[in-house]
Amino acid sequence: MTSQNYAELCTLLVEDSFGELFGRIFATLERYDRLNLPRLKFYSRLTDRQLHHGLAAMIQQNLVFHYTSYDDGVTYYEANQHAAYYLTRSGKILEFIEGRLGQYAATLMSAIMYLGHASVSHLETLPELRPEQPHRNGINGEHKYKHEHEHEQDEANGEHEDQPNGIDSEHALSEQPYLLHPTLKTLAAHGYILRAREAHFQSYTDTVLDAERVVTSRPDIKSMKGKRLEETVIEKTLEIVKEKTDGDLSHGLKYNGVPRGAKQGRGAAQSNDPIKTEQADVDEDDEEDEDENEWSDNELGNDTVPMESSLIVRVNYEKLDVALRHCRFIGLAEQDSSAVTAEVYESLLRRIEYQTPRCRDTVEIPREGEEGEQYSVPIPLSAIAEDVDQQLDLSGSIGPMDISQPFSRRGKRPLEDGVNGTSNEGTNGLSSGSSRTYELDQHLCLLAQPPHNLTSKRIVGGLITWTVEYRYVARILRHLELEKMIEARYGDVALRVVRVLHAKGKLDEKRLQEISLLPFKDLRQVLASMQTGGYVDLQEVPRDAQRQPSRTIFLWFYDPDRVASGVLEDVYKAMSRCLQRLKFERSRLREFLEKTERSDVKGNEEQYLSEGELKMLEQWKAKEALLFGEVSRLDNMVAVFRDY
Amino acid sequence: MAGSVTELASKLYDACQANFPSDHLFYQQDLLGLGVVPKNDLPLMLQCTQTLVDQKLFRLLAGKNDRLAWKIISREDADKLQNLSPDESLVYNVIHSTGRSGIWVRAIQTRTNLHKSILDRCLKSLEGKNYIKSVHNVKFPSRKMYMLAGLAPSEDVTGGAWFTDGVLDANFINSVAGYIEYTVSRKSWYEVPSADGPGKKRLKTGAGSVAMKPESGEKQYLPFPAGYQGYPTVGMITAAVNESGITPVRLGEESIVQLLEMLCFDNKLIALNSGEVYKSVKHPEAVKAAQARKPGGEDADEIDYLVRNGMTEAPCGQCPVFRLCAPGGAVSPETCDYFDPWLEKALGF
């Protein structure tokens, strides 16, 4: 599982985010794997003090697993590469949360991320989660400032959960704890945060071993034998592990399968159509400016109970991966269908996301051809219809079913002239409500078309439902990434060859030529260069025992699994290189950067720096942003190859 | 007697030519049935056929169940054959027997048992008289093959419509492929009449982000709903190609299917209903634009790439010594020559 490149990358990420001490400890743990404290101290050559501080903080960040063995009572430490890797994805996650649930949720999320795990009561005291967010505009924003002063006096105590006036006046929503708790609940309901459990701080293997020990020592298990014993142990172990690691907070926070606080419609991006299907009747007029208020409003009536303040929460990366994967799916849909269709797709995916805890059940990505079909939960069409923005023009983006006119006279076709889309579909004799559902169905059908088959239709109990075949679409994403690389490196001819090989399996040169219709010379060149690059390979099938080349059949093949695993390593390496280069660039400019970071200069750059220096600073920032951006783009590939 | 046999033979030949198609296989019954040979005299008839065979007007063949059979040869061909030496005639017959598929020189040798130098001489003289021609076989490009000069090589030999002289005709393929893509794309998208086009609908494009902003003058295309029946079938595409006049020869459906499959692998078309109908990925305008761009700067059309990803952008993705790269090594991120130009290019300073 662990490779050199991955370990290197994780260390770099830890070092980059938390400094050299963490980096040193992390690197040592990676190199020597599991260590107890004396050994760790020996290898890392750190002082006791440094080590204790470092380890404590890293455990808080969940960068290090610790486990105290029952047998000898020694505590072992182990690097948590997964958590380290997710440091690079944090930006993406925050961006996603911001788009989905608003800025405040993002701030809250970043606070939780920054702390690793945090109790609700601690979150309440955090200054950045207090109400003075200048970005929150609109009615509430103004009121917030009024309240602020009161707060500042109170805040020495740190605890004020329910201000009585918070319930009385609508605008008291803006009050900090009141905003914090609904947001926390929303995050919890979406499954983006979890209750931190003790088992989260030890490695999965330890948890499993512990559970196994518990199971095998039970008297009823001890009496079993042979295969039955094995099976029962595995089953019970999984049960215990699940129970131990399960931190799901969404229970009871969902309403009809939709998390509380989930925004209907399109969210902040299209703030002029705040459609609330659940409460479709109320106050559309005065709420137009602030989407984020909707859910606060909705909850005003039915739930003002704050989150338990002793609750400790952490980020649920598994669930966020599901959400991010859906973003990629939508991107795929956008690529070859209209924006409207993509939006319909998004509604479907969002519904699915609420019920999908993780991307896949197996730890490793199954081998191509061996992975079974794995459909998401089916979502009834009517539910999607509820979610899709009512003002979305569904009919305008699909052509008519039949063109009676031949194509030579196109452009003069009177079909859609003057007649708008809805009445066009109205010819089917459907009432407007059900015709909308029908149109929606049409969009989903469009998505179900080859080549991507992004959706698939199911009839469950007479209801039309839609699902997504996860493994298939994930595979498409994977192939697409590989194809992009092949095209960029070896040209479109190579792309054609690879696609032929992928579709047809192993082929000899002649057959390959017949299908790909390429001249021998080009074909050989491209195959040879791809073989050097490790993208295609050659299999020899001797016709007799002598294995003479002249009596041997040579078959070309393309194995996406093999290529993908190689590419994944390359991606890790490329990410490391970007970070290392950044470090190097930083060291080149060290003196200058130290100057800009001086406490008197920072924030007053214009005052202290010369024009040339300002320009340099700007360039440096752009450079840094570019390199980080590149790392994040590479992370997208990692996600496709490893996580989806 | 001999004279009468010759006369009778000539009569028989004329009757055969008049009553049967030229490639008919004659058995004894057929010849007797013509009523030319009196009293169904079998020995006489055999004498006649033997004369005709000697005159190269008949070719002796073994029919079903090893029965004797003959085929007639036209008089002009017979004249040709009469002038051949026995060896040449032997070789000619062997080559003739393989028809449109042609025969490998070594196979002629084994079948005729002639010495190589004699065979070479025969082949040379036959080729000089323009009776036979050498052909390229795509399957065995190194073999020297011959067939009769008057025949067109079969598809097995030429490799189908896409080969010219045993070599893939890339230009021809590209032009036909381009034509097909455009034709199909015109039928795969609904063109919005220019009158109604509120700007909020986004122009649909295939891969690139080029045409994402619909300008007011541009045409708009919409996808057809699923299950749309109007996508062109193989037959329609074949007909269109043959009518277009871009091909010197008529292309069969198999050849077109071959090309359509290739276009699918090129990500240009999508096969629906398991290859019965096809639709295009890009709409006509985008196809036109892409085709117009091709002959120009080849490396300038980055837009044609699928979409770029992290690895193709980063310098590491194209680095030839990426494998050797390690911090502190001879190739290292610190000493990398590619990062600086890349940063400069990306940031523009």
Chai-1 contact restraints between the chains, C-beta under 6 A:
chainA,res_idxA,chainB,res_idxB,connection_type,confidence,min_distance_angstrom,max_distance_angstrom,comment,restraint_id
A,S338,B,R202,contact,1.0,0.0,6.0,A-B,restraint_1
A,S338,B,K204,contact,1.0,0.0,6.0,A-B,restraint_2
A,A339,B,R202,contact,1.0,0.0,6.0,A-B,restraint_3
A,G396,B,K201,contact,1.0,0.0,6.0,A-B,restraint_4
A,S397,B,K201,contact,1.0,0.0,6.0,A-B,restraint_5
A,S397,B,L222,contact,1.0,0.0,6.0,A-B,restraint_6
A,I398,B,P225,contact,1.0,0.0,6.0,A-B,restraint_7
A,G399,B,Y190,contact,1.0,0.0,6.0,A-B,restraint_8
A,G399,B,L222,contact,1.0,0.0,6.0,A-B,restraint_9
A,G399,B,F224,contact,1.0,0.0,6.0,A-B,restraint_10
A,M401,B,P225,contact,1.0,0.0,6.0,A-B,restraint_11
A,I403,B,G230,contact,1.0,0.0,6.0,A-B,restraint_12
A,R410,B,E191,contact,1.0,0.0,6.0,A-B,restraint_13
A,E416,B,D196,contact,1.0,0.0,6.0,A-B,restraint_14
A,D417,B,P193,contact,1.0,0.0,6.0,A-B,restraint_15
A,D417,B,A195,contact,1.0,0.0,6.0,A-B,restraint_16
A,Q442,B,P225,contact,1.0,0.0,6.0,A-B,restraint_17
A,C445,B,A226,contact,1.0,0.0,6.0,A-B,restraint_18
A,L446,B,A226,contact,1.0,0.0,6.0,A-B,restraint_19
A,Q449,B,A226,contact,1.0,0.0,6.0,A-B,restraint_20
A,P450,B,I270,contact,1.0,0.0,6.0,A-B,restraint_21
A,P451,B,I270,contact,1.0,0.0,6.0,A-B,restraint_22
A,E481,B,N309,contact,1.0,0.0,6.0,A-B,restraint_23
A,K484,B,L306,contact,1.0,0.0,6.0,A-B,restraint_24
A,K484,B,N309,contact,1.0,0.0,6.0,A-B,restraint_25
A,K484,B,T312,contact,1.0,0.0,6.0,A-B,restraint_26
A,M485,B,M311,contact,1.0,0.0,6.0,A-B,restraint_27
A,M485,B,T312,contact,1.0,0.0,6.0,A-B,restraint_28
A,E487,B,Y305,contact,1.0,0.0,6.0,A-B,restraint_29
A,E487,B,L306,contact,1.0,0.0,6.0,A-B,restraint_30
A,A488,B,T312,contact,1.0,0.0,6.0,A-B,restraint_31
A,R496,B,F265,contact,1.0,0.0,6.0,A-B,restraint_32
A,R496,B,D266,contact,1.0,0.0,6.0,A-B,restraint_33
A,R499,B,F265,contact,1.0,0.0,6.0,A-B,restraint_34
A,V500,B,F265,contact,1.0,0.0,6.0,A-B,restraint_35
A,L517,B,W162,contact,1.0,0.0,6.0,A-B,restraint_36
A,L517,B,I173,contact,1.0,0.0,6.0,A-B,restraint_37
A,L517,B,M262,contact,1.0,0.0,6.0,A-B,restraint_38
A,P519,B,L168,contact,1.0,0.0,6.0,A-B,restraint_39
A,P519,B,A170,contact,1.0,0.0,6.0,A-B,restraint_40
A,V571,B,M311,contact,1.0,0.0,6.0,A-B,restraint_41
A,A574,B,A314,contact,1.0,0.0,6.0,A-B,restraint_42
A,A574,B,C316,contact,1.0,0.0,6.0,A-B,restraint_43
A,R577,B,C316,contact,1.0,0.0,6.0,A-B,restraint_44
A,R577,B,P333,contact,1.0,0.0,6.0,A-B,restraint_45
A,Q580,B,P327,contact,1.0,0.0,6.0,A-B,restraint_46
A,Q580,B,P333,contact,1.0,0.0,6.0,A-B,restraint_47
A,R581,B,P333,contact,1.0,0.0,6.0,A-B,restraint_48
A,R581,B,F339,contact,1.0,0.0,6.0,A-B,restraint_49
A,F584,B,E334,contact,1.0,0.0,6.0,A-B,restraint_50
A,A622,B,L347,contact,1.0,0.0,6.0,A-B,restraint_51
A,K623,B,L343,contact,1.0,0.0,6.0,A-B,restraint_52
A,L626,B,A346,contact,1.0,0.0,6.0,A-B,restraint_53
A,E630,B,A314,contact,1.0,0.0,6.0,A-B,restraint_54
A,R633,B,G310,contact,1.0,0.0,6.0,A-B,restraint_55
A,L634,B,G310,contact,1.0,0.0,6.0,A-B,restraint_56
A,N636,B,G310,contact,1.0,0.0,6.0,A-B,restraint_57
A,M637,B,N309,contact,1.0,0.0,6.0,A-B,restraint_58
A,M637,B,G310,contact,1.0,0.0,6.0,A-B,restraint_59
A,M637,B,M311,contact,1.0,0.0,6.0,A-B,restraint_60
